[in-house]
Amino acid sequence: MRASLTLNTARKDLEAERRRNSLELLGLRPLVNDGSCHPKLQQRLEDRLADLEARQRELERIRALLRCTSQ
């Protein structure tokens, strides 16, 4: 029972983080694509966008592992 509660909590936490990241990505992509920011800010935005995209891929891998674990 305890393991299922822990897995359920992990799933909920992962989904919440995925949603937060998705919202931030929605806001960042137009800024990065526009490219009209100060060069240093533009670089920081591009770095943040890359970090979020990598984190989203990592979250998807973790979710897939959790799905396999629960079967």
N, C-alpha and C positions, 0 to 999 in steps of 0.2 A: 504494500500500500504506500509506504513512504517513497519508494522509487517513482511510482506513478505521479505522486504529488510534486516531486522534484522535477520530473520531466514536463509535467503540465506547466509548472511555473517557468521553466526554461523556455518552453514554447511561447508562452505569453510575453515574456521579456524580449525574446528575439523578434516577435511580431511587432511589439511596440517600438523597438529600435529601428526596425525596417521601415515602419511608417514615418517615424521622425526623420530618418535619413532621406526618404523619398520626398518629403515636403521640402527639406533643405535643398535637395538636388533640383527640384522644380524651380526654386528661386535662383539658384546659382547658374544653371545652364544658360539662361538668357544673358546674364551679366558677362559670363565668360565669352559667349559667342559674339556679343556686341563689341567687346574689346576696346571700349572707350574709357576705361579706367586708367588711372596713373599706373605706369609700368610695374611698380613694386606691388601695388594692390592687385593688379591683374595677375601677377605671378602667384600671389597668396591665394587668390580665388581659384586659379587653375590647380594649385596644389591641393586645396581643400576639396575641390571637385574630384580629383583623382583619388584622394583618400576615401571619400564617401563611396565612390563607385567600387573601389576595392573592398571596402567593408560590406557593401551590399552583396557582392559576390561571395564573400566569406560567410555572411549570414545565410545565404541560400544553401551553401554546402553544409552548414550546421543543421539547417532545417531538414535537409535530405537525410542526414545521418539520424536525426531524431525520428523521422518517419520510419526508417528502417528498424530502429530500436523498438518502436512501439508495435511492430507487426509480429 
